[in-house]
Amino acid sequence: MLGNGNHLPETVLYECHQALKSSLKNCCIERSGSKQVSPDISVIIRTKNESERIAEVIRKLKKQRYNGKIEIIVVDSGSSDGTVEIAEKEGCRVIRIKPEDFSFGGALNTGIANANGEIIVNLSGHSVPVHNDFFQQIVAPFQNPLVAATFGRDIPWPEECPSQARDVLQHFPPSGLDGNRFSNANAAIRKKIWEKIRFDETLTGSEDLLWAKQVMNLGYRVEYVPTAEVFHSHGPSPVFVYKRAYRESRSLNAFLEKKEFFGKKKFLRFWLSNTFRDAKFVMNRGYGIKWLFHIPIYRFFQSVGLYRGFKEGLTIQNNLLSEVGRYNFRKAKKNGKKVLMVAHCFFPESVGGTEYYTLNLSKKLKERGWDVVVMAALRDITQKRYKVLESEYDGVRLIKIVNSPEFCTKFTEFFIDHNVDYLFKRVLEAEEPDIVHFQHTAYLSARLPEIARQMGVPSLFTLHDYWYMCYRSQLIRPSEGICPGPSDGLYCATCFDPSHPTQGGEPRFPLLNRMIQLPVIRALNLKERLPSSVFPFLKKVLYRRRYGYTSSSDTFMPSPDLWPIMEQRFRMDFMRRQLGFPETVISPSIHLKKRYEKEGFREILYIPHGFEPREKVRNIPFSDKLVIAYLSNIVPFKGADVVLRELEHVKERNRLKILLFGKVLDREYHETLLKLAESYDDVQIEFMGTYKGEDELREILKGVHFVVFPSLWEENHPLVIREALLYGIPVISTSLGGAPEAIEDGVNGFIFNPYKEGELGSVLNRILESPDLVEKVTEGARRSKVMTIEQHVDEIESVYDGIIGSFSCESLMPAGRGKRG
């Protein structure tokens, strides 16, 4: 097992997947109107001298509302304060281990080995659940067979150390975490997965982070459940925080492939900055003045622990993480016709429209007898760059290449990577696909279509955004709106910022940003030399953020220099050439097709995406309140603020109810939305968080009259619009990009320009003044025709067969370009 330092057997991926399938049969949460059985739970509590809280923990667990079996196991490592006696008095099963045999991973392994439950809930001896539905919340995601573990949110004890409290609140926000923050202090895991990959028993800390990364490397999901809250924090002892910081940082650096360097400068910065922030936290939260004297000492001891731990960890190297799920480049056995899908990112680490399309198409092709493999980039800076992993997701085999944009320093590195080119060649040699279907090549290398042609493998390309003509992918300029270019790089030259290529803000000091772009400065590779913690600070100093349809009248944009124009022109010419190598290029929207062809790209085939048919919902009748739902991520270019700003132009806004669903990807923007919502106290505005799966979406749509889609960029083929129409819900849509292609104004929804102040407000006034419109457009939405997934796959298969049947690799030249508009 991994806990004993051995390599993971090659059969473990298959065994894990089969074990998950079998365990899923009984792994269901009871829902209203059903008689499904909740999975049995075993709670493992690690203790040593936890008499202060252990009784409260156990009693709170006994009060949980849960209809499955529950057992509580306490694993004690030498308590001398009556912890064991309290646990036995409360009816728990107690397992004793010797203090000298204790390790965090070993104690958990011992407890889980003696557990009977399908789901194991791990808690610290002082983690007290906040609510009585804790088990229901933390177990609910296990309905998805690809979820290996979940972890909840820690809430600091109010009376504990403010430094510790601030750390806990920062580490466990209300939303937005991924599996890289997994913590066994408040977690649940699937026992069938633990039986294949146990917690490491050699590490002195961070065994939970290692285990989470191991199962994620195998293609499984680790989900954050912020509603599964526990009170959990530690005391103010400087000695305790020193020991904890030391053991965890030492263990972390031991298994990370990309080591963390915590030098003297970082030591001082960490100590002083956290001391200042803690003092501010104390004053804002009303802690006593005495803590101001404690904070510098506490943070100093913590800094010393981190300094020693990371330093010692630099000299330790194990293969606990690096060998898990490694792809071996052996010749793969072919089962029928084979297609290699290539995407920029994929599940479970990345969720988006391209990922969903690739997954759904892959599953449908497998049903029709195709052998499907997906190759994608894995954006993980903690693992060795160019490491190649093999896993499986939802029955689809995956090959992932570790390559994050954080590694890039030069202009060309953001779209050309010869190391990925080489790995792609090896993958083609090993997999021997009949055809390659490119979905996206960002984070990999834009040269991959040319490599496929050189290797004699036919290919086609489906476009999903504007990345091949715009490095931001969205053709949107900070504070200016839709980009009228790119005009062969002229506009790109004043938009691209090599110091932070994905920054969407407006430069505070344009001349300084212009200096940063000078070749002599860029040659210094400051991104490699500066610590990563500096960049969030620099972003706030160098940029200001502007949201919504208003633009700055005093914005100063410098004229571009010749060198950036030449760079961007090279990128445009290079991308045109690369999209000339596939035999066919497909666009799911007419708008995207025309936009590329206008910029001189080759002729593009239009094939809209397909969807699974949905049973129409019968939504609530409109009487007095008009309910509108926003169903996109909380990020500036999606335009949620436009909906809130337009309330100023709505005459009877007290008759509106606005529900905002979506994952928070930009916290600063989220704060802006909260302030906007507070300014309209006469409107019912609710931030609902994320929704998961079709069942939740169906329930949401039953309670709304319209879905609003206010995107500020020219989106290609927005899935949320088609999904709403599939369920029979009308859409109030942006007029930009491919969004309005599915909407007939006044028939199955309404169209507005998000950059014209008052247009959305006028639409809402029109609806509120004419209630009959709601019924009319709802009926129109129910009659809307959307291509089915089966029809779409029919067309894609026809393209595949035509390419394979006629492909000739005699010419290595790309297809001819289109005419520029």
Secondary structure, DSSP 8 states (H G I E B T S, - for coil): -GGGT----TTHHHHHHHHHHHHHTT-----TT-------EEEEEEESS-TTTHHHHHHHHHT---SS-EEEEEEES---SSHHHHHHHTT-EEEE--GGG--HHHHHHHHHHT---SEEEEEETT-EESSTTHHHHHHGGGGSTTEEEEEEEEE--TTS-HHHHHHHHHHS-SS---GGG--TTEEEEEHHHHTTS---SS-SS-HHHHHHHHHHHTT-EEEEEEEEEEE------HHHHHHHHHHHHHHHHHH-SS-----HHHHHHHHHHHHHHHHHHHHHHT--TTHHHHHHHHHHHHHHHHHHHHHHHTT----TTTTTTB---------SSEEEEEES--TTT--SHHHHHHHHHHHHHHHTT-EEEEEEEE--TTS-TT-EEEEEETTEEEEEEE--GGG--STGGGT--HHHHHHHHHHHHHH--SEEEES--TTS-TTHHHHHHHTT--EEEE--SSTTT-TTSS-EETTTEE----TTTTTGGGT--TTSTT--SEESSHHHHHHHTSHHHHTT-HHHHS-TTHHHHHHHHHEE---SS---TT-------HHHHHHHHHHHHHHHHHTTSSSEEEESSHHHHHHHHHBT----EE----B-----------SS-EEEEEES-BSGGG-HHHHHHGGGG-TTGGGEEEEEE--BS-HHHHHHHHHHHHT-TTSEEEEEE---HHHHHHHHHHT-SEEEE--SS--SS-HHHHHHHHTT--EEEESSTTGGGG--BTTTEEEE-TTSTTHHHHHHHHHHH-THHHHHHHHHHHH----BHHHHHHHHHHHHHHHHHH---S--S------B-
